[in-house]
Amino acid sequence: MSVDGLHRKPMTVGPASTGRDGAREDGGVSPLYDCSDETKRQRGVGAARRAIRNGKLVVMPTDTVYGVAADAFTADAVAALLAAKGRGRDMPVPVLVGSAEALAGIAVTNPTVDALVEAFWPGGLTLICAEQPSLAWDLGDAGATVAVRMPDHDVALEVLAETGPLAVSSANVTGKPPARSAAEAREQLGDAVAVYLEAGPTSDDTPSTIVDVSGAVPRVLRDGAISLAALQAVIPEIRADGTDDGADGTDDGADEANEADGMDDRADEAEGSDEADGSDDAARSVDPPAESAQDDEPGAPRSPDA
C-alpha cells in the first residue's frame, strides 16, 4: 500500500540566506516564521515541507500544544525527534494525519473506526489502531499499533497536506513544560529543529480523548475532549477502560493513553508531569493484536501520548 511520503526521494536543500521576514536558513539560529502574516506563513509552510523531506525536524502548532514533527517514514528523523526531546524508544511517537483518507494508509480501519473519524475528526480524538502490516517505518518500540489523530488547526493541516503523515510529539524537552508557542519551543529545542512555525499561544489545555480500537471492544484509555457519552452516542459498545471485562485480555492501554495525543501530551502536563512534554508522543504502542500510540496503536494496548 502506498502512503504519501512513504517512498519520497530526499530533497537536497542548500543553505538559505536571510529572508525578508528575517528568518535564517543558513545554519545559524533556526528560523521562526510568523504565520499570522500570510506571506510569511506560505514561506514557513514551504520551508517546513523542505525540511521534512530532507529528514529535519519542524515545530508547528496544533489544537492542543505545539508539536515537534518528523517524517513518519524516515527512521533517522524519528530518532532525531526522540533525541531532541531526550526520550527513549520505549515511548513511541504518535502520528498526525491531514485527512481521514490518510488514516487507511497507515492503520487498519473498520466500521467502528470510520464512524468515530466521521463524527470527531478533525479534533480531540486519538485512535489507537493496528498499523498496516505492509509499512516500513520505525516510530519506536510500538509493537504493531499506532496512535493517530487529525488535529483541528489550519497551519498544522496545511503542513500535513504538503508532507503526508508526520510523527509528532509535544515540542519540549522531557521534564519541561510543553511549549505554548513556537518561541517557547525554540528556547528548549534550539537548533535541533530546522524550522519553527509560530501561530500564537495555544489556549486549550484539554487533552484528546484516547480510544483503543484495536481490539474486539473499543475502550476509552484516557478521558479528554470527547466525552464517553458522546462516543457512545456514535458507538454504543464503547467502554471506559477497565469496564470491558477483559475484552482484549489486558489493561495495558492505560499507559498508552497518557501519550496518545501525539500532541495532546498535555494530559499530564496539566498536572505538571513529564508526560505532558511528550505530549502524546507516548502513544506507547502496543502489542501486536491491537493497540494505539498516542493517537492510534493496535495490539494489546500499552499507552501513548500527542
C-alpha positions as CSV (number, residue, x, y, z in Angstrom):
1,M,0.0,0.0,0.0
2,S,1.3,3.4,-0.9
3,V,1.3,6.3,1.6
4,D,2.1,9.8,0.7
5,G,5.7,10.3,1.6
6,L,6.4,6.6,2.1
7,H,8.7,6.4,-1.0
8,R,9.7,10.0,-1.1
9,K,13.1,10.8,-2.5
10,P,15.0,13.1,-0.1
11,M,15.5,16.6,-1.5
12,T,18.8,18.4,-1.3
13,V,18.3,21.6,0.5
14,G,21.1,24.1,0.2
15,P,21.9,26.9,2.6
16,A,19.4,29.8,2.5
17,S,20.1,33.4,3.2
18,T,18.0,35.6,5.5
19,G,14.5,36.2,4.1
20,R,12.5,39.3,4.1
21,D,10.8,38.1,7.2
22,G,14.2,37.9,9.0
23,A,14.2,34.0,9.1
24,R,17.5,32.4,8.6
25,E,18.1,29.0,7.0
26,D,21.9,29.2,6.8
27,G,22.9,27.1,9.7
28,G,22.6,29.9,12.2
29,V,19.6,30.3,14.6
30,S,16.8,28.1,13.2
31,P,14.2,30.3,11.5
32,L,10.8,31.1,13.1
33,Y,8.0,32.1,10.7
34,D,5.1,34.3,11.9
35,C,2.1,32.5,10.4
36,S,-0.2,35.5,11.3
37,D,1.3,37.1,8.1
38,E,0.0,35.3,5.0
39,T,3.2,35.7,3.1
40,K,5.4,34.5,5.9
41,R,3.0,31.7,6.5
42,Q,3.4,30.5,2.9
43,R,7.2,30.7,3.2
44,G,7.1,28.9,6.5
45,V,5.0,26.0,5.2
46,G,7.2,25.7,2.2
47,A,10.3,25.7,4.5
48,A,8.7,23.1,6.7
49,R,7.9,20.9,3.7
50,R,11.5,21.1,2.5
51,A,12.9,20.4,6.0
52,I,10.7,17.3,6.5
53,R,11.6,15.9,3.1
54,N,15.3,16.4,4.0
55,G,14.9,14.4,7.2
56,K,14.8,17.5,9.5
57,L,12.5,18.4,12.4
58,V,9.8,21.1,12.4
59,V,7.9,22.7,15.2
60,M,4.3,23.5,14.4
61,P,1.1,24.5,16.2
62,T,-1.8,22.0,16.8
63,D,-5.1,22.4,18.5
64,T,-3.5,21.3,21.8
65,V,0.1,22.2,22.4
66,Y,2.9,22.9,19.8
67,G,4.4,19.8,18.4
68,V,7.8,18.8,17.1
69,A,7.3,16.8,13.8
70,A,9.4,14.4,11.7
71,D,8.7,12.4,8.6
72,A,7.0,9.3,9.9
73,F,8.7,7.1,7.3
74,T,12.3,8.3,7.9
75,A,13.7,6.3,10.8
76,D,16.7,8.7,11.3
77,A,14.3,11.7,11.5
78,V,12.1,9.9,14.2
79,A,15.3,9.0,16.1
80,A,16.4,12.7,15.9
81,L,13.0,13.7,17.3
82,L,13.3,11.4,20.3
83,A,16.9,12.6,20.9
84,A,15.9,16.2,20.8
85,K,13.3,15.6,23.5
86,G,15.5,13.3,25.5
87,R,13.2,10.4,25.2
88,G,13.9,6.7,24.5
89,R,12.4,4.2,22.1
90,D,10.2,2.9,24.8
91,M,8.0,6.0,24.3
92,P,6.9,5.6,20.6
93,V,5.9,8.7,18.7
94,P,2.2,9.2,17.7
95,V,1.2,10.2,14.2
96,L,-0.8,13.1,12.9
97,V,-2.6,12.9,9.6
98,G,-4.1,15.7,7.5
99,S,-7.2,13.9,6.3
100,A,-9.5,11.0,7.2
101,E,-8.4,9.3,4.0
102,A,-4.8,9.2,5.1
103,L,-5.7,7.0,8.0
104,A,-6.4,4.0,5.9
105,G,-2.8,4.2,4.5
106,I,-1.2,3.7,7.9
107,A,-3.8,1.9,10.1
108,V,-6.3,-1.0,9.8
109,T,-9.7,0.5,9.7
110,N,-13.2,-0.9,10.2
111,P,-16.8,0.4,10.6
112,T,-16.2,1.5,14.2
113,V,-13.1,3.5,13.2
114,D,-14.8,5.0,10.3
115,A,-17.8,6.1,12.4
116,L,-15.6,7.7,15.0
117,V,-13.5,9.5,12.5
118,E,-16.5,10.9,10.7
119,A,-18.0,12.2,13.9
120,F,-15.0,13.6,15.7
121,W,-12.2,14.4,13.2
122,P,-10.5,16.8,13.0
123,G,-10.4,17.3,16.7
124,G,-9.7,15.9,20.1
125,L,-9.9,12.2,19.4
126,T,-6.8,9.9,19.3
127,L,-7.3,6.4,17.9
128,I,-5.1,3.5,18.8
129,C,-5.2,1.2,15.8
130,A,-3.4,-1.8,14.4
131,E,-0.8,-0.5,11.9
132,Q,-0.9,-1.5,8.3
133,P,1.4,-4.6,8.2
134,S,3.0,-3.5,4.9
135,L,4.5,-0.3,6.3
136,A,8.3,0.0,6.7
137,W,8.7,2.6,9.4
138,D,10.1,2.9,12.9
139,L,8.3,5.0,15.5
140,G,10.0,3.4,18.4
141,D,9.1,0.3,20.3
142,A,5.5,0.5,19.3
143,G,4.6,-3.1,18.6
144,A,2.0,-3.4,15.9
145,T,-0.1,-0.4,16.7
146,V,0.0,3.3,16.1
147,A,-1.7,6.2,17.8
148,V,-3.3,8.5,15.2
149,R,-5.1,11.9,15.3
150,M,-6.2,14.6,12.9
151,P,-5.6,18.0,14.5
152,D,-8.1,20.8,14.2
153,H,-5.6,23.6,13.3
154,D,-5.3,25.2,9.9
155,V,-1.5,25.6,10.0
156,A,-0.9,22.0,11.0
157,L,-3.3,20.8,8.3
158,E,-1.5,22.9,5.7
159,V,1.8,21.3,6.6
160,L,0.3,17.8,6.7
161,A,-1.3,18.4,3.2
162,E,2.3,19.1,1.9
163,T,4.1,16.3,3.8
164,G,1.8,13.4,4.4
165,P,1.6,11.7,7.8
166,L,4.0,13.0,10.5
167,A,5.4,11.6,13.7
168,V,4.6,14.3,16.2
169,S,5.3,14.8,19.9
170,S,4.9,17.8,22.2
171,A,7.6,20.5,21.4
172,N,9.5,20.4,24.6
173,V,12.4,18.6,26.3
174,T,11.3,15.8,28.6
175,G,10.7,17.1,32.1
176,K,9.9,20.6,31.0
177,P,6.5,22.2,30.3
178,P,5.1,21.7,26.8
179,A,5.5,24.8,24.6
180,R,2.6,27.2,24.2
181,S,4.3,29.0,21.3
182,A,7.0,28.3,18.7
183,A,9.2,30.9,20.5
184,E,8.9,28.8,23.7
185,A,9.7,25.7,21.8
186,R,12.8,27.3,20.3
187,E,14.1,28.2,23.7
188,Q,14.0,24.5,24.7
189,L,14.9,22.7,21.4
190,G,17.1,25.3,19.7
191,D,18.9,24.2,16.5
192,A,17.8,20.6,16.9
193,V,14.8,21.8,15.0
194,A,15.2,23.2,11.5
195,V,12.0,25.3,11.2
196,Y,9.6,26.9,13.7
197,L,6.1,27.9,12.7
198,E,4.6,30.5,15.0
199,A,0.8,30.8,15.2
200,G,0.5,32.5,18.6
201,P,-0.1,31.0,22.0
202,T,-2.2,27.9,22.4
203,S,-5.1,28.2,24.8
204,D,-6.8,24.9,25.2
205,D,-5.3,22.6,27.8
206,T,-7.9,19.8,27.3
207,P,-6.1,16.7,26.0
208,S,-7.5,14.5,23.4
209,T,-9.7,11.5,24.4
210,I,-7.8,8.3,23.6
211,V,-9.8,5.3,22.3
212,D,-8.2,1.9,21.6
213,V,-10.0,0.5,18.6
214,S,-7.5,-2.4,18.0
215,G,-9.5,-5.0,20.0
216,A,-12.9,-6.6,19.8
217,V,-14.4,-4.0,22.1
218,P,-13.4,-0.3,21.7
219,R,-12.1,1.1,25.0
220,V,-11.5,4.7,26.3
221,L,-8.0,4.8,27.6
222,R,-8.0,8.4,28.6
223,D,-10.8,10.9,29.2
224,G,-10.4,14.2,27.3
225,A,-12.1,16.5,24.8
226,I,-14.7,14.0,23.7
227,S,-16.9,12.6,26.5
228,L,-17.8,8.9,26.9
229,A,-21.5,9.8,26.4
230,A,-20.7,11.5,23.1
231,L,-18.6,8.5,22.0
232,Q,-21.4,6.0,23.0
233,A,-23.9,8.1,21.0
234,V,-21.9,7.0,17.9
235,I,-20.7,3.6,19.1
236,P,-22.8,2.3,21.9
237,E,-20.5,-0.6,22.7
238,I,-17.5,1.7,23.7
239,R,-16.5,1.1,27.3
240,A,-14.4,3.0,29.7
241,D,-11.0,1.3,30.4
242,G,-11.4,-1.4,33.0
243,T,-15.1,-2.0,32.4
244,D,-15.0,-4.2,29.3
245,D,-14.4,-7.4,31.3
246,G,-11.1,-8.0,29.6
247,A,-12.3,-7.8,26.1
248,D,-8.8,-8.0,24.8
249,G,-7.3,-9.6,27.9
250,T,-5.2,-6.7,29.1
251,D,-5.2,-3.3,30.6
252,D,-2.0,-2.2,29.0
253,G,-3.8,0.6,27.3
254,A,-3.7,2.7,30.4
255,D,-0.2,3.8,29.6
256,E,-0.8,4.4,26.0
257,A,-3.5,6.8,26.9
258,N,-1.1,9.1,28.6
259,E,0.8,9.9,25.4
260,A,-1.6,9.1,22.7
261,D,-2.4,12.6,21.7
262,G,0.7,12.9,19.8
263,M,0.2,16.4,20.6
264,D,-2.1,16.2,23.5
265,D,0.5,15.2,25.9
266,R,-0.8,17.8,28.0
267,A,-3.0,15.3,29.6
268,D,-0.3,15.1,32.1
269,E,1.1,18.5,31.6
270,A,-1.9,19.9,33.3
271,E,-0.7,18.2,36.4
272,G,2.9,19.2,35.9
273,S,4.0,15.8,34.9
274,D,6.7,14.9,32.4
275,E,4.3,13.2,30.2
276,A,2.8,16.4,29.2
277,D,6.0,17.1,27.4
278,G,5.8,14.1,25.3
279,S,2.5,15.4,24.9
280,D,1.3,12.4,23.3
281,D,4.3,11.0,21.9
282,A,4.0,8.2,24.1
283,A,1.4,6.8,22.1
284,R,3.2,3.9,23.5
285,S,2.3,1.5,21.1
286,V,1.1,-1.8,22.0
287,D,1.4,-5.4,21.4
288,P,0.6,-6.9,18.1
289,P,-3.1,-7.7,18.1
290,A,-4.3,-4.2,18.8
291,E,-3.4,-1.0,20.3
292,S,-2.5,2.5,19.7
293,A,0.0,5.1,20.0
294,Q,-0.9,8.3,21.4
295,D,-3.2,8.5,18.6
296,D,-3.5,5.0,17.5
297,E,-1.7,1.9,18.4
298,P,-3.2,-1.5,18.0
299,G,-2.2,-4.6,19.7
300,A,-2.7,-5.2,23.4
301,P,-2.7,-1.6,24.3
302,R,0.2,-0.1,26.1
303,S,-0.4,3.6,26.2
304,P,0.6,6.6,24.2
305,D,0.9,10.3,24.4
306,A,0.2,13.7,21.3
